[in-house]
Amino acid sequence: MKKYMAAGIVFIGIFVMVLFVGSGFSRRTDVVLTGFSISEDGSVMTLEAGPAGSMGYIRDMTAKRSGSAVYCSFYTAFGGPNSRIGAEDQFELEVDDSCTEIYFDRGEGEAALVLQKDKVTDGWVQKTGKEI
């Protein structure tokens, strides 16, 4: 009987760990840009982002370049729906002169334009993007 109890406890422990760690690999598609800044030399942009709703946190961002656009995907924090483990709200993004648009992943192959470089002033302008 003790053998079965020990095996059950180990199984439950593994199950809880998979849920705990596995939640941190879920992609968030409800992220909004709350602010941004550019380094002095213009090579690094710091994005301030958070979930559109009141629940959950972001822990990581990945960026992929496609021509003059950068597509950003965000991932949930570890530990469950409202856990702060590993949470971040600022993410650095390398940009160069040829980069003119930044998009946030909205899931199912869709992306929302959140920042665009102004052709006249050469500065970045925040866009509203697709409503969530």
C-alpha positions in Angstrom: 0.0 0.0 0.0 2.9 2.4 0.8 4.3 1.7 -2.6 1.1 2.9 -4.3 0.9 6.0 -2.1 4.5 6.9 -2.9 3.9 6.4 -6.6 0.7 8.5 -6.4 2.6 11.3 -4.7 5.4 11.2 -7.3 2.8 11.2 -10.1 1.0 14.2 -8.6 4.3 16.0 -8.0 5.3 15.5 -11.7 1.9 16.6 -12.9 2.0 19.8 -10.8 5.6 20.6 -12.0 4.5 20.1 -15.7 1.6 22.5 -15.2 3.8 25.0 -13.3 6.6 25.1 -15.8 4.5 24.4 -18.9 2.4 27.5 -18.4 5.5 29.7 -19.1 5.7 28.5 -22.7 2.2 29.7 -23.6 2.1 32.5 -26.2 0.2 35.7 -25.2 -1.7 37.4 -28.0 -3.3 40.1 -25.9 -0.2 42.2 -25.2 -0.4 46.0 -25.5 2.4 48.5 -25.8 2.4 50.9 -22.8 5.6 52.8 -23.7 8.9 52.8 -25.5 12.3 54.5 -25.5 15.3 54.6 -27.9 18.9 54.4 -26.9 21.2 57.4 -27.6 22.7 55.8 -30.7 19.3 54.5 -31.9 20.4 50.9 -32.0 18.3 49.6 -29.1 14.6 50.1 -28.4 13.1 49.3 -25.0 9.5 48.3 -25.3 7.2 48.5 -22.2 4.4 46.0 -22.6 1.8 44.2 -20.6 -1.4 42.2 -21.0 -4.5 44.0 -22.1 -6.5 42.5 -19.2 -5.9 42.6 -15.5 -4.9 38.9 -15.3 -1.5 37.4 -16.0 2.1 38.6 -16.6 4.7 38.4 -19.4 8.0 36.8 -18.9 9.7 36.8 -22.4 9.6 38.3 -25.9 11.0 36.9 -29.1 11.5 39.0 -32.2 11.7 38.0 -35.8 12.8 40.3 -38.6 11.1 40.2 -42.0 12.3 42.9 -44.4 11.8 46.3 -42.7 9.4 44.9 -40.1 10.0 43.2 -36.7 7.4 40.8 -35.4 7.3 40.3 -31.6 5.8 37.4 -29.7 5.3 37.3 -25.9 5.1 34.4 -23.4 3.3 34.1 -20.1 5.1 34.0 -16.7 5.7 30.6 -15.1 3.4 29.3 -12.4 -0.1 29.6 -13.6 -2.7 32.1 -14.8 -1.8 35.0 -12.4 1.8 34.1 -11.3 4.6 36.7 -11.4 7.4 34.2 -11.5 9.9 35.5 -14.1 7.6 38.4 -15.0 9.0 41.3 -17.0 7.5 44.4 -18.5 10.5 45.8 -20.4 12.0 44.2 -23.4 15.0 45.3 -25.5 14.8 45.1 -29.2 17.7 45.8 -31.6 16.8 48.1 -34.4 18.7 49.7 -37.3 18.0 52.3 -39.9 16.2 49.9 -42.2 13.7 48.9 -39.5 10.4 50.9 -40.0 7.6 48.9 -38.4 7.1 46.8 -35.2 4.2 44.4 -34.9 2.8 42.4 -32.0 1.6 38.8 -32.5 -2.2 38.5 -32.3 -2.4 34.8 -33.0 -3.5 32.7 -35.9 -1.0 34.5 -38.3 -2.3 38.0 -37.4 -0.2 40.8 -36.2 -1.0 44.4 -35.0 1.2 47.4 -36.0 2.2 49.0 -32.7 5.1 51.3 -33.8 6.0 52.9 -37.1 8.9 55.1 -38.1 7.8 58.5 -39.4 9.3 59.2 -42.8 9.5 62.9 -42.3 10.9 63.2 -38.7 12.6 59.8 -38.6 11.1 59.3 -35.2 8.9 56.4 -33.9 5.2 56.9 -33.6 2.9 54.6 -31.5 0.0 53.1 -33.4 -3.2 51.7 -31.9 -3.1 48.5 -33.8 -5.9 46.0 -34.0 -8.3 46.3 -31.0 -8.2 43.4 -28.6 
